[in-house]
């Protein structure tokens, strides 16, 4: 079983120690623990981790700032947010800032491991009820336009690629789904991002949700990461004290 070097970021020492203990024996090997993003350089020793788990405690604006910093410094490293926040606006803010997964602390250990694996595969993972709020247009990164989707000039192929982005598909997966080359996917991607004025894939996925391109989602290829903890399996929320 290949190991995924995993860095923990958070100020709650008890929570981090508990999370580290839970991940022990899994494929996610904790390579370090820091209280803030600014301290990461002190523990990575010149080599980026494969995955970062960051706890949301306190101001959402501070986490968004940290996520953007990580996006600039380690754009290829998936970042997973662990939180008690059930506000879809917080979810949207984190996704827009570069988070790859948004997981609640009452998730079971089995669901956590499954969700982390999905994030490592390039998929977006979040609670389905919060995703539904985005789908229904209850919240977005920016106010939704009243323009109909047809008025954006998106081709049928570009709309297909947008739907794939909602499910977190990487370019290779999109190419296989649509039976086209990765180079063609990139050409369409550049065009659709320009047309909808999105800065990145995550913004495009949220735009698609708010414009009804993917009804009946869950994220992560149909996975339900938020199933209840089985008997005897602790939820992360039990570690916060």
N, C-alpha and C positions, 0 to 999 in steps of 0.2 A: 504494500500500500504506500503510494508516494505521499510525502508529507507536504503540507502547505504551511509555510512560515507565516505566522499570524501575530500581528502587533495589536496590543490592547491600549486604548486611549480613554482615560477617564479619571475623575478626581475622587471617586468613591472607592477606597482601597478594599473594603470588604466585598463589594460587588466584583471588582477585578479579580480578587483572590478566588472567589467562588466560581467565577466564569472560567478562570484558568484551571481550576480543579475539574470542572465539568468537561472541558475540552481534552483533558488528559486521557490518552488512550485512543483518541480519534485521529483522523488524518490531519487535523488542524493543530499544529504544534506552536505553542506560544513562544515567540522568540524575544519578547520584551514587553514591558508595561511602562507607560509614561502618563503623566497627569495632563499634558497638553501637547498640541501639535508642535509647538515651538521646541519641545524637548526631544522630538523624534531623532534628530541628527545625533544626539548623544548615545543612542542605542542601536541604530541601524548599521553602524560600522562600515559605511560605504556601500552597503548592499540593501536595496529596497526589499521590504517584506512582500510576500505574495498576496496578502490580504490585511486590511486594517478594520478592526472593530472599534467604533467610537461611541461612547455613551453620551446621550443628551441629558444634561442636568442643568437647570437654570435657563439662561436667556437663549432663545432660538437663534437670535441674530449672531451671537458669538459662535454657535455651531456652524451656521451658514458661512461665516468668515473662515472658520477652520477648514470646512469642506472645499471652499474655493482655493484655499492655500494648498491643500493636498492635490487638487486637480491640476494646479500649476506645477507643483514639485514632483508629483508621482502620477501622471495622467493614466498610466497603464495598470495601476494598482487598484483593484476593487475596494470600495469603502462601504461598510455596513453600519448603519445607525441602529443602536439599541435604545429604546425609550419607553416611558410610560405615557407619552403624549398620544392622544387619540384624535387630534385635530387634523383634518385633511389639509388645512392651510400649512401646517408644519410639514406634513408629508410633501406637499408641492414645493415648498421652499427648499427642502433638503434635496429632492430630486433635481431641481433646477440648479442647485449648487454643485451637483456632481455625485451625490450618493447613489450607490448601485442597489442597495436594499434598505428597507425601513421596517424594522422588526420591533414588535412590542415585547416587553419583558415577561409577559405571562405566557410566552411561547414555550412549548415543551422542548426538552433537549433534542429529541429525535427530529422535531420540526426545525429546530435551529440548525442542526447539522445539514439537513436536506436543503434548507434555504441558503446556507453558506455555499454549498456545492453548486446551486443554481447561479448564485452571484459569480462564482469563479468561472462558470460557463458563459458569462456575459449577459445573463438574463436579469431583468428587473424583478425584484421580489418585494411584496408589500401585503399588508392585510387586505383581504378582499372587500371588506366593508368600506375602507378608506378609498380603495381603488374605485368602488362604485360611486363614491361622492364625486370623484373626478369625471367619471364617465357621464354622470348625470348633469355635469356642468355646475355643480354646487360650488366648486372652487377651482381656481386655475392659477397659473403663474402670472398671468396678465389678464385684464378684462377681455372676455370673449368678444370677438367681432360679430356684428349682426349680419355680416356678409354670408351668403350661402357658399358652401364649399366649391360649387361649380364656378364661382366668380374668381377663384384663385388661379384658375387655369391649370390645375393639376391634371396630368394625363392619367389614364386608367392604371398604367404601370406604376406611376408615382404614388397613387392611392394604395395600390397593393403593397408597396414597400413601406408606406406609413403604417399599415396594419401590422406588418412584420415588426416594425420598430416598437409598437405598443407591446408586443409579446417579448421584447428584449432580444430579438434575433440579431446575431452578428452578421456581417456581410456574407460570409461563407454560407451560413444557414439560409439567408435570404436568396442567395444565388441558387442553392439546391432546391428550395421551395418553388421558385419561379422558373427554374430551368434556364437561367441566363448566367453569364460570366460575372465574376466579382468586379471586373473592370466596368461592366455595364451597370452594376448596382451602384458603384461609386459615382458614375456620371449622373444617374437618376437622383442619387442622394444629394449631390451638390445642387442640382436644379430645384428639387422640392424644398430644400432648406432656404434657398433664395426666395422662392415664391411665397412661402409662408412666414418669411422673416424670422426663422428660428436659428439660434446660434449653434446648436448642437443636436445630437440624436435624442437626448432626454427631453429637451424643449419641444422637439418635433413630436415625440410620443404623447406628451401631455396635450399639445395642440390637437392631435388626432383624437384623443379621448374627449376633449371639450367640444369637438365638432362631430361627435357621434360616429366615427369611423370604425369603432371596435366595440359594439354593444356586446354585453355578456362576458366581458373579460373575466378570468383572472390572469394576473401576470404570472410569468414563470412557466410558460408552456402548458397552462392548465393546472398547474400544481396548486394545492391548497396549503400554504405554509402555516396557516394559523389554526391547525386542528388541536383539540384539547390534549393536555398532557395525560398519558396513560397512568394507570395506578402505579404509584411508587416512583414516578419520574418527576423531579422537581421542575418548576417553572423558574425562569430567570428572576421574576419578581420576588421570589422567596429569598433572594440573595441580597436584597437591598436594605433589609433591616427595617 
